[in-house]
Amino acid sequence: INWPERKHLWKTMPMCFQYTFGKKVTVVIDCFEIFIEKPSNLLARAQTFSSYKHHNTIKVLIGITPQGTVCFVSEAWGGCTSDKHLTENCGFLDKVLPGDTVMADRGFTISESVGLKHGKLVIPAFTKGKSQLDPVDVEKSRGIANVRIHVERVIGLLRRKYTILESTLPTDFLSCNPNGPPDSQIPIIDRIIRICSALVNFCPPIVPFE
């Protein structure tokens, strides 16, 4: 899993991105959640309860290139963590270069954080209290939705191929031994997600070039 150089991204930019956004999109991000068993520790239980899933979960931020390869995977965070907080604190923004365009869903209110890196955030338009969107915003949002769906397809592929990510994981997978050998210092779940994501990159691309 590596963050590609901009010149390589531009050289192989799929036409569906070029048509709407030129060659500026660097990464498409989204979060996904994995069910875990209810922790016995009350604090851990609160930190992992997802109001969206109504279950104890861990949340992971994933980033894909326009070509459909996984270029970033965060560590697992508690399910109660907001998309904004996770994105701003998982190391993702350290990868963003001036001029990069980051594409995300409406829940990612990170335009200021991306702006501080001299990048640009592209998200679907909000109605902002209006009864409906302007025609220009409708067209723009449709264009974003048509290409942003690829990150959801990659997440779907990840789950279908490696069904452990669709099951309810034991809490043992979340613990680590800071004083043990290097392998035991990283939680099992982080290793599983990273390896599964890397293996997905060996699959045929899901985004057509033409």
N, C-alpha and C positions, 0 to 999 in steps of 0.2 A: 504494500500500500504506500504509494508515494505521490507527492504533490508535483504534477508535471510542470515543466517550464512553459512559459506563455507562448513562445514561438512554436512549440510542438502542439499546443492546444489550437492555435490559430490555423496551423497547416492542415489539421484534420477536423475542423469544425463542421458538424453535421448541418445539412442545408436547412433543417427545420429551425435551428437556432439562428443561422445566418439570415434567414428570411425575415425574422422579427427583430432580432437584436444585433445583427452584424456579427462581429467576432469578439464581442466584449465580455460575454458570460464566461466566467472562470469556474464557478462551482454552483451546484444546486444542493441545498441542504434541507434536511428534515429530521425529525426525531421519531424513534419508535420505542415502544415499551414491551417488556417481557414480564410475564407473571412470575411471581415468586411466592413461596410459602409465607404465611404470616409469621413475622419474627416474634420471639418471646419477649425480647426487650422492647419496652414501651416507646422509647425514643426512636429506635430503629423502625418500629411499626408506624409511627407518625411520619417519619422521613420518607418511607417507601409507599405510603398510601396515595394512590392516584385518584383524584376526584373525577378524572375523565374516564378511567376504566373501572372505577368502583372496586378496586382490588389493590393489593400490595404489588408493586411493580418496581423494576429498575428502568431507567430511561437512558437512551443512547442517542447522541447526535451523529448523523452520518452525512458525508458530503460526497457527491459524485461529480465527475467532469461531464461536460456536455456529450462526450463520447460514450458515457454510461459506465465508466469504471469507478470503483470506490477509491477516492483519493484521501479521505479522512474518516477516522472513526474515533469517537471520544471514549474515555473510560465510562463505566456504568455509574450513573447517579441515581439517587432516590427518586421514586416516581412522583413525589410532590414538587420536585424542582421545576420551575417554569422554563419554557424554551429559551426565553431571553437570558435568564441567569446562567443556564447551562452553556449557551453559546458564548457568552462573555467570559466564562471562567474555565473553559476546558482546553484552552490553547488554540482553538480554531482561528481566532483573529490574528494570531502571530503569523499565520500563513498568508494573510491577505496583503497584497502589494498595491501601491498607488495605481489607480486606474482599473483595478479589478471590479467586476460586477458579480455580486452574490445574489442568487435567486432563492426565494423562500416563500413560505405560506404567510397568511395574515398574522398568525400568532407570534411571528418573530419580529418584535418591535425593537429592532437593533440598528436602525438607520444611523443613529448618532455614533454608535460604536464602530460601525463599518466606515462612517464618514471620517472618524478620527484617524483611520488608516488610509484616508484619501481614496477609499473605494466607494462603490455605489450599491445600495440595496434595491432590488426589484421585487415587489410583492403585488398581488392583486389589489385593485382599488377598493377602498372602503366606501360605504354609502354616505358616511359622515352626516347622518341625520336627514339626508335627502330621501325622498320616497323611492327614487331609482337613480342609477348611475347615468352620467352623460354618455352619449354614443361613443365618444373617443375612449372613455374609461372602459366601457364594455368591450370594445375591440382589443384594447391593451390587455385587459384581464383575461380575455379568451386566448390571446397569444401566449400569455404566461402559463395559463392552465395547460395548454396543449404541449408545452415542453417540460413543465414542472412535474408532470405525471411520471416522467421517466425515473425520478428518484423513488417514487412509490412502487414502480415496477421492480426496481433493484431490491428494495426492501422485501417485496413479495417473493422475489426469486430467492433471496437469502433465507427466508423462513421456510419456503417450500423444499428447498434442497437440504437444509439442515434443521430437521424438525425439532431438535432440542430447543431451538429458539421459539418454538410454538408451545412448548410444554410449560408446566409450572415448576420452576427450579427450586431446589432446596436452598435454604439460607447458608449452608456450608459453602456454596459456590461464591458467596460474597465476601468471605473472610480471607485474611492473609496473615502471614507470619513475618512481621518486619525484621525479626532477628534471625530468621532462618536463611537457607540457601537462596540464591537469586530467584529461582523458579517459584519459591513459595511466597515471595514478597509481592507478587502480583496476583490479585484475586483470580480464581479459575474462570469466572464469567468474562473478565476482560480478555483473557487469553483465548477463550472459545470464540467470542465475537470477532476478535481480530483475525484469527485463523480462518473462520468461515468467510469473512469479508474478502480476505486475500484469495481464497479458493474461488469465490464468485468471479474474481477478475480474470480467471482462466477460462471462463465460459464464453461462448460466442457473444458479441456485443448486442445489446437490446435496442440500441439507437441506430437506425439506418443512416449511412452517410449521405445518401441521395435525398 
